[in-house]
Amino acid sequence: MRPTAAAAASGERLGIGHHGPGSLGHFISILFESVQAAELMKLFRERQAVMCFLANDTWRGALTPYPGSEMRPDLFRLDIGYDPATETLADYPEERRLPLVQAAIGIPDFPVRIKTVLPWEMAARVADRFQQGRVFLVGDAARTQPPSGALGGNTGIAEAQNLAWKLASVLRGEAGIGSLDTYDMERRTLADHTVEQVIMLSRQRHTAGSQGITVDTLTINMGYRYGKGARVPENGQDLPLVQNPLAWTGQPGTRAPHITLERQGEPLSSLDLFGSRFVLLAGPDGEHWLKAAQSAADRLRLPLDIHQIGGPGQGTLGDPGNAFGQTYGIPASGAVLVRPDGYIGWRSRAAEQTAEDPEQHLTDALSAILCR
């Protein structure tokens, strides 16, 4: 069974259907090696390419150094389309594979040795839901998409990370069981969008070439927002699902942006503060959030890392570029909560909140995010 078919079948056994265009084409991957691999790699480097798309009157395909070829730099892969209704692997014997590889390289007598040949299906399918009882769908079981843009691994990792911290929080008793429902809320909408965009990218590559590509894989991969789920929404905003990641300014549901901080005189990325726990970042005038955060964490029995950015006190993190407030969209007296997966769950922007009960604000925010 092909991997895409197996992934779809795993959902069907759970009673979960799928939607989307379905099969988009069938391909054969020819894995080969060469004693003149350095010469072939030179062709890629001269074009600053990681993959070459090829086409002539009889076939089209893609040539690439095999993933992980840093350990085996003599390995390459040629993908070509075929019709499983009229062809099988038996129709691609050695005497047919070798000319195809040499034609793709562009040197008829280039020495190669065929290692293996495998068929695969390019498909676009998204599960109708990502959860059935105690079972959660992640990766290809949740959605299958064309390999264009190399986003399959990235989206699978993001799904696993999104689910993992929520599972851990529930198992430790820090989050309510409803927290697990937010996995489907957050990731399925993005799966639909990603599959749609990757299909468009695949078509643009074949019809318009590299100059005609309008799909931005950085925006797909880094610039999305969780419209609903484990975050505290802000009123009065009509925000897009995705946009250039540099255009976000700390809105709940978006990826916490990088800024360069300082710790004991050494540069530190803000991203290095995030990992397995919730993190509170308070502005330079946000001392009131520090004690409030510790009290809220104790009250909820929740591990919480607490940092003040750019403040005068000892132990604060320096903000040499004065970028924190603008980048995260908060005043000097504000604060922001970052989830264990590096996404913003809540922020305080209104100056009048500083006169209110900051501990209650944080307790309510954490309780909402954790479905308690």
C-alpha positions in Angstrom: 0.0 0.0 0.0 1.4 3.4 -0.9 2.0 5.8 2.1 -0.7 8.2 1.1 -3.3 5.4 0.8 -2.2 3.9 4.1 -2.6 7.3 5.8 -6.1 7.7 4.4 -7.0 4.1 5.4 -5.9 4.7 9.0 -8.5 7.4 9.3 -11.1 5.4 7.6 -10.7 2.6 10.1 -11.6 5.1 12.8 -14.6 6.2 10.9 -12.9 9.4 9.8 -13.4 10.4 6.2 -11.3 12.9 4.2 -11.8 15.7 1.7 -9.8 17.4 -0.9 -8.8 16.8 -4.6 -7.5 13.3 -3.9 -5.0 11.8 -6.3 -3.0 14.3 -8.3 -0.6 12.0 -10.1 1.6 8.9 -9.9 5.4 8.9 -10.1 8.3 6.6 -10.1 11.4 7.5 -8.1 14.7 6.2 -9.5 17.4 6.2 -6.8 20.9 6.1 -8.3 24.6 6.7 -7.5 27.6 7.8 -9.5 31.3 7.7 -9.2 31.3 11.2 -10.7 28.8 12.6 -8.2 31.0 15.7 -7.6 30.6 16.7 -11.2 26.8 16.3 -11.0 26.7 18.3 -7.7 28.6 21.1 -9.5 25.7 21.5 -11.9 23.4 22.1 -8.9 25.7 24.5 -7.2 26.3 26.5 -10.3 22.5 27.1 -10.5 22.2 27.5 -6.7 19.6 24.8 -6.9 18.5 22.0 -4.6 16.2 20.5 -7.1 15.9 20.7 -10.9 12.5 20.4 -12.7 12.9 18.9 -16.2 10.6 18.5 -19.2 10.8 17.5 -22.8 8.3 16.2 -25.5 7.9 12.8 -23.9 8.3 13.1 -20.1 8.7 15.5 -17.2 10.3 15.0 -13.8 12.5 16.3 -11.1 16.2 15.6 -10.3 17.6 16.1 -6.8 20.4 15.0 -4.5 18.9 12.4 -2.3 17.7 13.8 1.1 20.4 13.2 3.7 23.0 12.9 1.0 25.5 14.8 3.1 26.4 11.3 4.4 26.1 9.8 1.0 27.0 12.6 -1.4 26.9 10.2 -4.4 23.2 9.5 -4.1 20.5 11.2 -6.3 16.9 10.7 -7.1 15.0 11.2 -10.4 11.2 11.4 -10.2 9.2 10.8 -13.3 5.4 10.6 -13.9 3.8 7.3 -15.0 0.3 5.9 -15.4 -0.4 3.0 -13.1 -3.4 2.1 -15.3 -1.2 1.2 -18.2 2.3 0.7 -16.6 3.9 -1.1 -13.8 7.5 -1.2 -12.5 8.1 -4.1 -14.8 7.8 -1.6 -17.7 10.9 0.2 -16.3 13.7 -2.3 -16.7 17.4 -1.3 -16.4 17.7 -0.6 -20.1 14.9 2.0 -19.8 15.8 3.5 -16.5 19.4 4.3 -17.4 18.7 6.5 -20.5 16.1 8.4 -18.5 18.6 9.2 -15.8 21.3 10.2 -18.3 18.8 12.3 -20.3 17.9 14.1 -17.0 21.6 14.8 -16.3 22.1 15.9 -19.9 25.2 13.7 -20.5 24.3 10.6 -22.5 27.3 8.5 -21.2 27.3 9.8 -17.7 28.2 6.8 -15.4 25.4 5.9 -13.0 24.3 2.8 -11.1 20.6 2.3 -10.4 20.0 1.4 -6.7 16.3 1.0 -6.5 13.0 2.1 -8.1 9.8 2.8 -6.1 6.3 4.0 -7.1 4.4 6.7 -5.2 1.3 8.7 -5.5 1.0 12.5 -5.2 -2.2 13.3 -3.5 -4.1 16.0 -1.5 -6.3 14.9 1.2 -7.3 16.3 4.6 -9.0 14.3 7.3 -12.5 15.5 8.2 -11.4 15.6 11.9 -8.1 15.1 13.6 -9.5 13.3 16.7 -11.6 10.2 17.4 -11.9 9.5 21.1 -8.4 8.8 22.4 -6.8 8.7 19.0 -5.3 11.8 17.3 -4.2 12.0 13.7 -0.9 13.7 13.0 1.3 14.0 9.9 0.3 12.1 6.8 -2.6 10.5 8.7 -4.1 13.9 9.2 -3.3 15.4 5.8 -1.4 14.4 2.7 -0.1 17.0 0.3 2.2 17.3 -2.7 5.9 17.5 -1.8 6.2 20.9 -3.5 7.8 23.4 -1.1 8.9 20.6 1.2 6.3 21.5 3.8 5.1 18.0 4.6 7.7 17.5 7.3 7.3 21.0 8.7 3.5 20.8 9.1 3.8 17.3 10.6 6.3 18.6 13.2 4.0 21.6 14.0 1.1 19.2 14.5 3.0 17.0 16.8 4.3 20.0 18.8 0.9 21.5 19.0 -0.6 18.2 20.4 2.3 17.2 22.6 2.3 20.1 25.0 -1.5 19.8 25.4 -1.3 16.1 26.1 1.5 16.7 28.6 -0.5 19.4 30.3 -3.6 17.2 30.6 -1.6 14.2 31.8 0.1 16.4 34.5 -3.3 17.8 35.6 -2.4 21.3 34.5 -5.0 21.5 31.7 -8.6 20.4 31.4 -9.5 17.6 29.0 -11.1 20.3 26.7 -7.5 21.4 25.9 -7.2 18.4 23.6 -10.1 19.6 21.5 -8.1 22.7 20.5 -5.7 20.6 18.6 -8.3 20.0 15.8 -9.5 23.6 16.1 -6.0 25.0 15.5 -4.5 22.6 13.0 -7.2 21.4 10.7 -8.0 24.9 9.3 -4.3 25.3 8.6 -4.1 21.9 7.0 -6.8 22.9 4.5 -5.0 26.1 3.7 -1.6 24.5 3.4 -2.8 21.8 1.0 -4.6 24.3 -1.1 -1.4 26.5 -1.4 0.9 23.6 -2.0 -1.3 22.3 -4.9 -1.2 25.8 -6.4 2.6 25.9 -6.0 2.9 22.5 -7.7 0.8 23.7 -10.6 2.7 27.0 -10.9 6.0 25.1 -11.1 4.8 23.0 -14.0 2.9 25.7 -15.9 4.7 29.0 -15.2 8.2 28.0 -14.1 10.1 29.5 -11.3 9.5 33.1 -12.5 5.7 32.6 -12.3 5.5 31.3 -8.7 3.4 33.5 -6.4 3.0 31.1 -3.5 5.3 32.1 -0.6 6.4 29.0 1.4 7.8 31.1 4.2 4.3 32.7 4.8 2.7 29.3 4.7 5.2 27.8 7.1 5.8 30.7 9.6 3.1 33.3 9.0 -0.1 31.6 10.1 -2.4 32.5 13.0 -4.6 30.2 15.2 -8.0 31.9 14.8 -9.6 29.9 17.6 -8.3 27.5 20.2 -5.9 27.8 23.1 -5.6 31.5 23.2 -7.4 34.6 24.6 -8.8 36.5 21.6 -8.7 40.3 21.3 -11.8 42.3 20.4 -12.2 44.5 17.4 -9.8 42.9 15.0 -10.4 41.3 11.6 -7.2 39.4 11.0 -6.1 37.2 8.1 -5.4 33.5 8.6 -1.8 34.0 7.2 0.4 36.8 6.2 4.1 37.6 6.0 5.4 36.6 9.5 7.1 40.0 9.8 3.7 41.7 9.6 2.5 40.1 12.9 3.0 42.2 16.0 2.3 39.8 18.9 -1.4 39.0 18.2 -2.6 36.0 20.3 -2.5 32.8 18.1 0.6 33.9 16.2 4.2 32.7 16.5 6.1 34.7 19.1 8.6 36.7 17.1 12.3 36.8 17.4 14.1 39.8 18.9 17.7 40.0 20.1 18.0 40.3 23.8 20.9 40.4 26.2 21.7 38.2 29.2 24.7 39.2 31.3 26.1 41.1 28.3 25.7 38.2 25.8 23.2 38.2 23.0 20.2 35.9 23.4 17.3 35.2 21.0 13.9 35.6 22.5 13.1 32.2 20.9 15.6 30.5 23.2 13.3 31.4 26.1 10.5 29.2 24.9 10.3 25.4 25.1 8.5 23.1 27.5 6.8 25.7 29.8 4.6 28.7 29.6 6.6 32.0 29.6 5.6 35.4 30.8 7.4 38.4 29.2 6.8 41.7 30.9 7.7 45.1 29.6 10.3 47.5 31.2 7.5 49.1 33.3 5.8 45.8 34.0 7.2 44.9 37.4 3.6 44.4 38.7 3.3 41.4 36.4 6.2 39.6 37.9 4.8 38.9 41.3 1.3 38.5 39.9 2.6 35.8 37.5 4.3 33.8 40.3 1.1 34.0 42.4 -1.0 32.9 39.4 1.4 30.0 38.7 1.3 28.9 42.3 -2.5 29.2 42.4 -2.8 27.0 39.3 0.1 24.7 40.1 1.6 25.5 36.8 5.3 25.8 35.9 5.9 29.3 34.5 9.1 31.1 33.5 9.0 34.8 34.2 11.1 37.5 32.5 11.2 41.2 32.5 12.5 42.7 29.2 14.4 46.0 29.4 13.6 46.8 33.0 16.0 48.4 35.5 16.0 45.6 38.0 18.7 43.0 38.5 18.1 39.9 36.5 16.1 41.6 33.7 16.9 40.8 30.1 18.4 43.6 28.1 16.6 44.9 25.0 19.5 46.7 23.2 17.3 47.5 20.2 14.3 48.7 22.2 12.3 46.3 20.0 10.3 44.3 22.5 7.2 46.6 22.9 6.8 47.3 19.2 7.5 43.8 18.0 5.1 42.2 20.6 2.5 45.0 20.3 2.4 46.0 24.0 3.2 49.1 26.0 6.1 49.4 28.4 3.7 48.4 31.3 2.2 45.4 29.3 2.9 41.7 29.3 2.6 38.7 27.0 2.1 34.9 27.7 3.8 32.5 25.3 2.7 28.9 25.2 5.1 26.0 25.4 5.0 25.6 21.5 6.2 29.2 21.1 2.8 30.7 20.2 1.3 33.7 21.9 -1.7 32.8 24.1 -2.5 36.2 25.7 -1.2 39.7 26.0 -2.0 42.9 28.0 -2.1 46.0 25.9 -4.4 48.4 27.7 -2.6 50.8 30.1 -5.6 50.8 32.4 -5.1 47.1 33.2 -2.0 48.1 35.3 -4.4 49.6 37.9 -6.5 46.4 38.0 -5.7 43.0 39.5 -2.8 41.6 37.4 -2.9 38.3 39.2 -6.5 37.8 38.3 -5.9 38.8 34.7 -3.2 36.1 34.4 -5.1 33.5 36.3 -8.1 34.0 33.9 -5.9 34.0 30.8 -4.1 30.8 31.8 -7.3 29.1 32.8 -8.9 30.0 29.4 -5.8 28.7 27.5 -5.7 25.5 29.5 -9.5 25.0 29.4 -9.7 24.9 33.2 
